[in-house]
């Protein structure tokens, strides 16, 4: 648990300034604008390199992240995009994948047990393609603790709506 929190703090410190704004649950950046569902106050925003949004729940080792990529991704399948998100995780145990409806499209939701830098974690991933953008959502938690805050992740997803810019 302590290693997970140290890893999250390290990852958070790697983030830099971006031309991204986040206000009233709406993220805006150069080529896309999107809304996410609200999270309880126990989640605080942190900076994770390579993500538009990231939140951690202090003292629990749980973290959520959201990212949109609107350039340079061609048109890979949802399965290929999910495999890309698994890069860097080891000892992957696939616990299932299923299609969900999200913002008027099909998205792929996947659940795994993996190791991150040798530390076992539970991982929930959602990948969505819309308007030439790829949106990915992740929830990471120490083993046996993901279910407790899964409704928070579900609320974040349920409130999602994208608007293409530029």
Secondary structure, DSSP 8 states (H G I E B T S, - for coil): -HHHHHHHHHHHHT----S-EEETTEEEETTEEEE-----TTEEEE--TT-SEEEEETTTTEEEEEEEE-SS-TT--HHHHHHHHTTTEEEEEEEEEEEEEETTEEEEEEEEEEEETTEEEEEEEEEEEETTEEEEEEEEEETT-HHHHHHHHHHHHHT-EEEE--
